[in-house]
Amino acid sequence: MNWILIGSLLIALLIGGGAAFFAYKTRKIKPHGFIELIRQHPDSTALKVERNGEVLAAHQEDLMLPLASTAKLVIAVEYAKQAAAGTLDPQEKVSLSELEPFYFKRTDGGAHAAWLKEINHQDPVTLAQVAEGMMNYSSNANTDYLIHRLGLDRINESLEEIGLMDHEPIFPFVSALAVPYTLMTEQNLTHEGANAEVRELSKEEYRNMTVMIMNRWLKLPLTDAEKQQVLKTLNAPAQRNWSDHLTRSNAKTYTAFMEKLNSKTFFSTGVHSHLDPLLEPLMESPHNQEWLKHAGQKGGSTPHVLTFSLYATDLEGNRTEISFFADNLVLLDQMRLSKSMNDFQKAILRDESFRRDLTESLR
């Protein structure tokens, strides 16, 4: 998530004496309230839930919506495929300086810094640890580094191989933040002019520009001063443009993707040996081990977007797949849904009565 705009808003609310109001408006809601928020945003939310091959809910399942970091599932699969094939070595050493060109402070909700803290700023790290930072902490810097190492064309070729037909191409996350800055410096545009130009770009033109910027950084990384100039261009319209241009897919496609991951048969055992550690940190919990055979997920967010896809098989053999995508959320609703997502997932997985209510409510 991009926290520059969010941080400014929170400070303004708190200074203005709105702390209690803010806490109330962003409070956690119960799972039934999660359903109600979906019903209140029928044209900008999508949900599909399957249980043992039966569709329990299919709200706007064909609607193409931004994936945010949920798209990293595709990159994780390609990493695991190349690792299993021996194309890359998961134990290869990677200097933290190789990730630095793709790291911009205050643009990822602290994800990269949290990963660095977890590994005690170990340097170098392994390629496997870089992938863990992408999936378990959602580091965008690690993501763009892996896009470079795996090959963007190869990642996008894998979409068809996995069967993700309703899916826009993947492109770099971080270099996309520099599109306005690049337009301003190369075309002598104002903030407003650059943001207007971004809105006029076709999707292909925008994606090509992000790749061009990434390739430039690989040859000549930005200085800290230049990174600060990029950050200064990320006003609210620029952040909204970035969010609106994110790769899109739909709940039907990602629920089918979750089915393949849940089956443990679509991909080889060798692929799963590299993939499961990235997708299933949930299974490190002794509590989850008491009722789950396996479970994996990935989520994503911006100030306007919230997404997740999840698969799980419990010890009784029940298979569940869920995909939820939402766009055009006001920030307070985004934060409420984010706080409530875990309880919503648990209710679907463990509460038969709630599953019946969900089916009835979203008919």
DRENSE-583571 format. One record per residue (C-alpha): residue number from 1; residue in three letters; chain; y, x, z. Coordinates in nm, 4 decimals, decimal comma, padded with zeros to 6 digits. Layout:
N
> NUM;ala;A;Y;X;Z
...
END
This chain:
363
> 1;met;A;00,0000;00,0000;00,0000
> 2;asn;A;00,3578;00,1136;-00,0699
> 3;trp;A;00,5329;00,1106;00,2687
> 4;ile;A;00,8861;00,2178;00,1689
> 5;leu;A;01,0167;-00,1363;00,1229
> 6;ile;A;00,8019;-00,2742;00,4035
> 7;gly;A;00,9274;-00,0181;00,6548
> 8;ser;A;01,2897;-00,1018;00,5755
> 9;leu;A;01,2239;-00,4726;00,6171
> 10;leu;A;01,0430;-00,4316;00,9490
> 11;ile;A;01,3213;-00,2158;01,0924
> 12;ala;A;01,5819;-00,4705;00,9865
> 13;leu;A;01,3878;-00,7537;01,1478
> 14;leu;A;01,3363;-00,5689;01,4742
> 15;ile;A;01,6954;-00,4475;01,4995
> 16;gly;A;01,8095;-00,8001;01,4281
> 17;gly;A;01,6252;-00,9307;01,7320
> 18;gly;A;01,3499;-01,0856;01,5266
> 19;ala;A;01,0535;-00,9105;01,6845
> 20;ala;A;00,9083;-01,2243;01,8405
> 21;phe;A;00,9681;-01,4268;01,5231
> 22;phe;A;00,8089;-01,1531;01,3129
> 23;ala;A;00,5048;-01,1316;01,5409
> 24;tyr;A;00,4642;-01,5090;01,5152
> 25;lys;A;00,5003;-01,5212;01,1362
> 26;thr;A;00,2487;-01,2382;01,0853
> 27;arg;A;-00,0043;-01,3489;01,3477
> 28;lys;A;-00,3737;-01,3509;01,2672
> 29;ile;A;-00,5046;-01,6824;01,1385
> 30;lys;A;-00,8512;-01,8319;01,1806
> 31;pro;A;-01,0946;-01,8381;00,8877
> 32;his;A;-01,0128;-02,2017;00,8120
> 33;gly;A;-00,6460;-02,1038;00,7985
> 34;phe;A;-00,7394;-01,8384;00,5427
> 35;ile;A;-00,8833;-02,1176;00,3270
> 36;glu;A;-00,5664;-02,3197;00,3715
> 37;leu;A;-00,3495;-02,0314;00,2512
> 38;ile;A;-00,5687;-02,0095;-00,0584
> 39;arg;A;-00,5146;-02,3821;-00,1143
> 40;gln;A;-00,1382;-02,3338;-00,0717
> 41;his;A;-00,1347;-02,0714;-00,3492
> 42;pro;A;-00,3707;-02,2275;-00,6062
> 43;asp;A;-00,2235;-02,0506;-00,9104
> 44;ser;A;-00,2084;-01,6977;-00,7696
> 45;thr;A;-00,5297;-01,6661;-00,5671
> 46;ala;A;-00,8936;-01,6382;-00,6697
> 47;leu;A;-01,2115;-01,6491;-00,4642
> 48;lys;A;-01,5777;-01,6400;-00,5576
> 49;val;A;-01,8594;-01,6461;-00,3039
> 50;glu;A;-02,2311;-01,6303;-00,3806
> 51;arg;A;-02,5148;-01,6580;-00,1306
> 52;asn;A;-02,8732;-01,5869;-00,2365
> 53;gly;A;-02,7801;-01,6478;-00,5997
> 54;glu;A;-02,6053;-01,9798;-00,5282
> 55;val;A;-02,2327;-02,0200;-00,5925
> 56;leu;A;-02,0658;-02,1456;-00,2742
> 57;ala;A;-01,7065;-02,1210;-00,3983
> 58;ala;A;-01,5479;-02,0480;-00,7350
> 59;his;A;-01,1722;-02,0946;-00,7058
> 60;gln;A;-00,9850;-01,9624;-01,0118
> 61;glu;A;-01,2725;-01,7217;-01,0795
> 62;asp;A;-01,1531;-01,6460;-01,4357
> 63;leu;A;-00,7906;-01,5766;-01,3389
> 64;met;A;-00,6909;-01,2164;-01,4183
> 65;leu;A;-00,5143;-01,0666;-01,1165
> 66;pro;A;-00,4125;-00,7154;-01,0010
> 67;leu;A;-00,6938;-00,5270;-00,8295
> 68;ala;A;-00,4879;-00,2658;-00,6451
> 69;ser;A;-00,7252;-00,0196;-00,4723
> 70;thr;A;-01,0301;-00,2427;-00,5239
> 71;ala;A;-01,0392;-00,0875;-00,8731
> 72;lys;A;-01,1445;00,2385;-00,7052
> 73;leu;A;-01,4963;00,0956;-00,6914
> 74;val;A;-01,5269;00,1771;-01,0619
> 75;ile;A;-01,4147;00,5361;-01,0038
> 76;ala;A;-01,6633;00,5706;-00,7164
> 77;val;A;-01,9474;00,4557;-00,9410
> 78;glu;A;-01,8553;00,7083;-01,2100
> 79;tyr;A;-01,8352;00,9837;-00,9480
> 80;ala;A;-02,1842;00,8910;-00,8212
> 81;lys;A;-02,3254;00,8780;-01,1738
> 82;gln;A;-02,1913;01,2232;-01,2586
> 83;ala;A;-02,3118;01,3633;-00,9259
> 84;ala;A;-02,6611;01,2210;-00,9820
> 85;ala;A;-02,6683;01,3595;-01,3368
> 86;gly;A;-02,5626;01,7043;-01,2197
> 87;thr;A;-02,2428;01,6922;-01,4263
> 88;leu;A;-02,0470;01,7769;-01,1146
> 89;asp;A;-02,1397;01,9286;-00,7805
> 90;pro;A;-02,0409;01,7176;-00,4769
> 91;gln;A;-02,0371;02,0369;-00,2673
> 92;glu;A;-01,7878;02,2117;-00,4959
> 93;lys;A;-01,4924;02,3426;-00,2981
> 94;val;A;-01,1521;02,1897;-00,3642
> 95;ser;A;-00,8332;02,3392;-00,2253
> 96;leu;A;-00,5935;02,0917;-00,0670
> 97;ser;A;-00,3273;02,2434;-00,2907
> 98;glu;A;-00,5092;02,0891;-00,5883
> 99;leu;A;-00,4458;01,7428;-00,4392
> 100;glu;A;-00,0822;01,8119;-00,3537
> 101;pro;A;00,0647;01,7294;-00,6994
> 102;phe;A;-00,0535;01,3716;-00,6508
> 103;tyr;A;00,0667;01,3220;-00,2935
> 104;phe;A;00,3958;01,1425;-00,2315
> 105;lys;A;00,4724;01,0695;00,1323
> 106;arg;A;00,5387;00,7113;00,2417
> 107;thr;A;00,3795;00,5567;-00,0665
> 108;asp;A;00,0238;00,4919;00,0538
> 109;gly;A;00,0580;00,3408;00,3997
> 110;gly;A;-00,0363;00,6727;00,5584
> 111;ala;A;-00,3793;00,6810;00,3910
> 112;his;A;-00,3745;01,0422;00,2762
> 113;ala;A;-00,2299;01,1672;00,6059
> 114;ala;A;-00,4993;00,9754;00,7972
> 115;trp;A;-00,7715;01,1378;00,5871
> 116;leu;A;-00,6236;01,4839;00,6438
> 117;lys;A;-00,6159;01,4163;01,0181
> 118;glu;A;-00,9785;01,3006;01,0125
> 119;ile;A;-01,0915;01,6247;00,8487
> 120;asn;A;-00,8644;01,8323;01,0776
> 121;his;A;-00,6750;01,9576;00,7715
> 122;gln;A;-00,9841;02,1507;00,6666
> 123;asp;A;-00,9122;02,3641;00,3606
> 124;pro;A;-01,0914;02,3808;00,1290
> 125;val;A;-01,2824;02,0516;00,1262
> 126;thr;A;-01,5790;01,9465;-00,0831
> 127;leu;A;-01,5577;01,7161;-00,3818
> 128;ala;A;-01,7664;01,4676;-00,1809
> 129;gln;A;-01,5007;01,4679;00,0915
> 130;val;A;-01,2317;01,4018;-00,1694
> 131;ala;A;-01,4305;01,0976;-00,2844
> 132;glu;A;-01,4700;00,9822;00,0774
> 133;gly;A;-01,0944;01,0095;00,1204
> 134;met;A;-01,0463;00,7899;-00,1858
> 135;met;A;-01,2828;00,5160;-00,0698
> 136;asn;A;-01,2804;00,5252;00,3112
> 137;tyr;A;-00,9076;00,5961;00,3492
> 138;ser;A;-00,7832;00,4809;00,0065
> 139;ser;A;-00,5926;00,8021;-00,0618
> 140;asn;A;-00,4163;00,7632;-00,3957
> 141;ala;A;-00,3741;01,1407;-00,4209
> 142;asn;A;-00,7515;01,1866;-00,4014
> 143;thr;A;-00,7953;00,9048;-00,6521
> 144;asp;A;-00,5749;01,0596;-00,9185
> 145;tyr;A;-00,7384;01,3990;-00,8636
> 146;leu;A;-01,0796;01,2399;-00,9213
> 147;ile;A;-00,9510;01,0581;-01,2291
> 148;his;A;-00,8562;01,4002;-01,3639
> 149;arg;A;-01,1917;01,5584;-01,2713
> 150;leu;A;-01,4156;01,2749;-01,3883
> 151;gly;A;-01,2196;01,2057;-01,7064
> 152;leu;A;-01,0219;00,8880;-01,7592
> 153;asp;A;-01,1962;00,8064;-02,0860
> 154;arg;A;-01,5347;00,8419;-01,9163
> 155;ile;A;-01,4264;00,6138;-01,6308
> 156;asn;A;-01,3125;00,3449;-01,8731
> 157;glu;A;-01,6272;00,3775;-02,0844
> 158;ser;A;-01,8239;00,2986;-01,7695
> 159;leu;A;-01,6597;-00,0453;-01,7470
> 160;glu;A;-01,8706;-00,1680;-02,0366
> 161;glu;A;-02,1792;00,0140;-01,9098
> 162;ile;A;-02,1507;-00,1660;-01,5752
> 163;gly;A;-02,0865;-00,4967;-01,7530
> 164;leu;A;-01,7255;-00,5386;-01,6415
> 165;met;A;-01,6091;-00,7085;-01,9598
> 166;asp;A;-01,3035;-00,8919;-01,8196
> 167;his;A;-01,1382;-00,5757;-01,6958
> 168;glu;A;-00,8243;-00,3915;-01,8023
> 169;pro;A;-00,8453;-00,0117;-01,8342
> 170;ile;A;-00,8093;00,2094;-01,5282
> 171;phe;A;-00,5104;00,4466;-01,5270
> 172;pro;A;-00,3558;00,6865;-01,2713
> 173;phe;A;-00,2165;00,5297;-00,9543
> 174;val;A;00,0340;00,7916;-00,8408
> 175;ser;A;00,1894;00,9034;-01,1669
> 176;ala;A;00,2692;00,5367;-01,2348
> 177;leu;A;00,5192;00,5607;-00,9489
> 178;ala;A;00,7144;00,8151;-01,1535
> 179;val;A;00,7568;00,6011;-01,4644
> 180;pro;A;01,1097;00,4829;-01,3672
> 181;tyr;A;01,2135;00,8379;-01,2720
> 182;thr;A;01,0837;00,9730;-01,6029
> 183;leu;A;01,2725;00,7105;-01,8024
> 184;met;A;01,5903;00,7755;-01,6044
> 185;thr;A;01,5789;01,1517;-01,6596
> 186;glu;A;01,4624;01,1518;-02,0220
> 187;gln;A;01,6657;00,8570;-02,1509
> 188;asn;A;01,9658;00,8912;-01,9171
> 189;leu;A;01,9133;00,5409;-01,7791
> 190;thr;A;02,0360;00,3831;-01,4566
> 191;his;A;01,7948;00,2386;-01,1980
> 192;glu;A;01,8490;-00,1056;-01,3484
> 193;gly;A;01,8075;00,0218;-01,7025
> 194;ala;A;01,4855;00,2059;-01,6207
> 195;asn;A;01,3351;-00,0950;-01,4457
> 196;ala;A;01,4292;-00,3160;-01,7401
> 197;glu;A;01,2697;-00,0656;-01,9780
> 198;val;A;00,9477;-00,0661;-01,7733
> 199;arg;A;00,9308;-00,4443;-01,8022
> 200;glu;A;00,9615;-00,4141;-02,1816
> 201;leu;A;00,6771;-00,1634;-02,2169
> 202;ser;A;00,3466;-00,2964;-02,3452
> 203;lys;A;00,0483;-00,2425;-02,1157
> 204;glu;A;-00,0832;00,0286;-02,3463
> 205;glu;A;00,2546;00,2047;-02,3581
> 206;tyr;A;00,2770;00,1946;-01,9792
> 207;arg;A;-00,0757;00,3298;-01,9315
> 208;asn;A;-00,0154;00,6069;-02,1848
> 209;met;A;00,3020;00,7058;-02,0027
> 210;thr;A;00,1203;00,7363;-01,6692
> 211;val;A;-00,1402;00,9636;-01,8299
> 212;met;A;00,1326;01,1758;-01,9911
> 213;ile;A;00,3048;01,2174;-01,6531
> 214;met;A;-00,0217;01,3106;-01,4797
> 215;asn;A;-00,0979;01,5732;-01,7448
> 216;arg;A;00,2494;01,7196;-01,6984
> 217;trp;A;00,1962;01,7497;-01,3242
> 218;leu;A;-00,1340;01,9283;-01,3764
> 219;lys;A;00,0463;02,1969;-01,5762
> 220;leu;A;00,3682;02,2032;-01,3737
> 221;pro;A;00,3600;02,0167;-01,0390
> 222;leu;A;00,6818;01,8640;-00,9121
> 223;thr;A;00,8704;02,0494;-00,6413
> 224;asp;A;00,9285;01,8788;-00,3063
> 225;ala;A;01,2890;01,8170;-00,4126
> 226;glu;A;01,1745;01,6517;-00,7358
> 227;lys;A;00,9299;01,4352;-00,5434
> 228;gln;A;01,2183;01,3180;-00,3259
> 229;gln;A;01,4081;01,2214;-00,6408
> 230;val;A;01,1084;01,0160;-00,7558
> 231;leu;A;01,0976;00,8394;-00,4184
> 232;lys;A;01,4671;00,7521;-00,4458
> 233;thr;A;01,3971;00,5585;-00,7666
> 234;leu;A;01,1395;00,3355;-00,5949
> 235;asn;A;01,3690;00,0472;-00,5086
> 236;ala;A;01,2326;-00,3061;-00,4685
> 237;pro;A;01,2346;-00,3893;-00,8442
> 238;ala;A;01,0592;-00,0604;-00,9246
> 239;gln;A;00,7901;-00,1250;-00,6645
> 240;arg;A;00,7401;-00,4762;-00,7991
> 241;asn;A;00,7035;-00,3388;-01,1526
> 242;trp;A;00,4421;-00,0918;-01,0262
> 243;ser;A;00,2499;-00,3709;-00,8561
> 244;asp;A;00,2711;-00,5998;-01,1600
> 245;his;A;00,1315;-00,3312;-01,3908
> 246;leu;A;-00,1781;-00,2584;-01,1810
> 247;thr;A;-00,5167;-00,2901;-01,3517
> 248;arg;A;-00,6395;-00,6523;-01,3573
> 249;ser;A;-00,9741;-00,8236;-01,3517
> 250;asn;A;-01,1112;-01,1480;-01,2090
> 251;ala;A;-01,3242;-01,2717;-00,9220
> 252;lys;A;-01,6140;-01,3679;-01,1499
> 253;thr;A;-01,6410;-01,0156;-01,2879
> 254;tyr;A;-01,6199;-00,8445;-00,9494
> 255;thr;A;-01,8644;-01,0786;-00,7801
> 256;ala;A;-02,1149;-00,9960;-01,0552
> 257;phe;A;-02,0356;-00,6285;-00,9898
> 258;met;A;-02,1108;-00,6832;-00,6197
> 259;glu;A;-02,4439;-00,8454;-00,7106
> 260;lys;A;-02,5448;-00,5302;-00,8957
> 261;leu;A;-02,4493;-00,3098;-00,6029
> 262;asn;A;-02,6237;-00,5431;-00,3566
> 263;ser;A;-02,9489;-00,5421;-00,5553
> 264;lys;A;-02,9926;-00,1630;-00,5190
> 265;thr;A;-03,1789;-00,1762;-00,8525
> 266;phe;A;-02,9057;-00,1827;-01,1214
> 267;phe;A;-02,8137;00,1787;-01,0470
> 268;ser;A;-03,0731;00,4499;-00,9889
> 269;thr;A;-03,1761;00,5741;-00,6469
> 270;gly;A;-03,0034;00,9002;-00,7305
> 271;val;A;-02,6739;00,7230;-00,8010
> 272;his;A;-02,7012;00,5231;-00,4785
> 273;ser;A;-02,7604;00,8414;-00,2801
> 274;his;A;-02,4045;00,9470;-00,3690
> 275;leu;A;-02,2503;00,5989;-00,3914
> 276;asp;A;-02,3665;00,4326;-00,0687
> 277;pro;A;-02,1911;00,6800;00,1646
> 278;leu;A;-01,8654;00,5910;-00,0128
> 279;leu;A;-01,9075;00,2133;-00,0073
> 280;glu;A;-02,0972;00,1514;00,3152
> 281;pro;A;-01,9191;00,3090;00,6136
> 282;leu;A;-01,9678;-00,0346;00,7742
> 283;met;A;-02,3293;00,0659;00,8296
> 284;glu;A;-02,2301;00,3521;01,0584
> 285;ser;A;-02,1633;00,0922;01,3294
> 286;pro;A;-02,4638;00,0321;01,5610
> 287;his;A;-02,3504;-00,3299;01,5965
> 288;asn;A;-02,3649;-00,3869;01,2206
> 289;gln;A;-02,7050;-00,2194;01,2060
> 290;glu;A;-02,8347;-00,4896;01,4420
> 291;trp;A;-02,7941;-00,7628;01,1776
> 292;leu;A;-02,7251;-00,5985;00,8401
> 293;lys;A;-02,9661;-00,4178;00,6098
> 294;his;A;-02,6758;-00,2863;00,4035
> 295;ala;A;-02,3150;-00,3837;00,3276
> 296;gly;A;-02,0279;-00,2337;00,1325
> 297;gln;A;-01,6751;-00,3246;00,0372
> 298;lys;A;-01,3395;-00,2062;-00,0955
> 299;gly;A;-00,9994;-00,3657;-00,0592
> 300;gly;A;-00,6505;-00,3082;-00,1874
> 301;ser;A;-00,2939;-00,4185;-00,1254
> 302;thr;A;00,0711;-00,3915;-00,2187
> 303;pro;A;00,3552;-00,5918;-00,0584
> 304;his;A;00,2678;-00,8733;-00,3019
> 305;val;A;-00,1063;-00,8259;-00,3567
> 306;leu;A;-00,4195;-00,8458;-00,1408
> 307;thr;A;-00,7714;-00,7976;-00,2748
> 308;phe;A;-01,1252;-00,7202;-00,1631
> 309;ser;A;-01,4803;-00,7272;-00,2950
> 310;leu;A;-01,7812;-00,7165;-00,0628
> 311;tyr;A;-02,1581;-00,7271;-00,0779
> 312;ala;A;-02,4065;-00,7576;00,2077
> 313;thr;A;-02,7756;-00,8160;00,2710
> 314;asp;A;-02,8720;-00,9065;00,6255
> 315;leu;A;-03,1962;-00,8266;00,8035
> 316;glu;A;-03,3309;-01,1721;00,7161
> 317;gly;A;-03,2868;-01,0932;00,3468
> 318;asn;A;-02,9842;-01,3133;00,2819
> 319;arg;A;-02,7682;-01,1703;00,0029
> 320;thr;A;-02,3933;-01,2426;-00,0068
> 321;glu;A;-02,1234;-01,1353;-00,2518
> 322;ile;A;-01,7524;-01,2125;-00,2135
> 323;ser;A;-01,4443;-01,1336;-00,4214
> 324;phe;A;-01,0927;-01,2407;-00,3204
> 325;phe;A;-00,7777;-01,1608;-00,5181
> 326;ala;A;-00,4203;-01,2757;-00,4469
> 327;asp;A;-00,0896;-01,1980;-00,6166
> 328;asn;A;00,2749;-01,3059;-00,5773
> 329;leu;A;00,2397;-01,3284;-00,2006
> 330;val;A;00,5459;-01,3206;00,0191
> 331;leu;A;00,5195;-01,0236;00,2514
> 332;leu;A;00,4622;-01,2257;00,5693
> 333;asp;A;00,1707;-01,4178;00,4131
> 334;gln;A;00,0274;-01,0926;00,2787
> 335;met;A;00,0320;-00,9434;00,6281
> 336;arg;A;-00,1247;-01,2541;00,7864
> 337;leu;A;-00,4059;-01,2581;00,5321
> 338;ser;A;-00,4621;-00,8852;00,5740
> 339;lys;A;-00,4947;-00,9186;00,9520
> 340;ser;A;-00,7339;-01,2107;00,9104
> 341;met;A;-00,9543;-01,0776;00,6315
> 342;asn;A;-01,2270;-00,9312;00,8539
> 343;asp;A;-01,2755;-01,2572;01,0456
> 344;phe;A;-01,2866;-01,4489;00,7157
> 345;gln;A;-01,5567;-01,2172;00,5833
> 346;lys;A;-01,7609;-01,2438;00,9034
> 347;ala;A;-01,7409;-01,6235;00,8981
> 348;ile;A;-01,8809;-01,6312;00,5444
> 349;leu;A;-02,1579;-01,3899;00,6333
> 350;arg;A;-02,2628;-01,5388;00,9689
> 351;asp;A;-02,1458;-01,8999;01,0052
> 352;glu;A;-02,3400;-02,1603;00,8080
> 353;ser;A;-02,1031;-02,4379;00,9159
> 354;phe;A;-01,8035;-02,2419;00,7858
> 355;arg;A;-01,9789;-02,1808;00,4547
> 356;arg;A;-02,0259;-02,5563;00,4151
> 357;asp;A;-01,6561;-02,6158;00,4943
> 358;leu;A;-01,5556;-02,3466;00,2452
> 359;thr;A;-01,7590;-02,5080;-00,0319
> 360;glu;A;-01,6168;-02,8517;00,0446
> 361;ser;A;-01,2554;-02,7329;00,0746
> 362;leu;A;-01,2481;-02,5466;-00,2574
> 363;arg;A;-01,4356;-02,7941;-00,4754
END
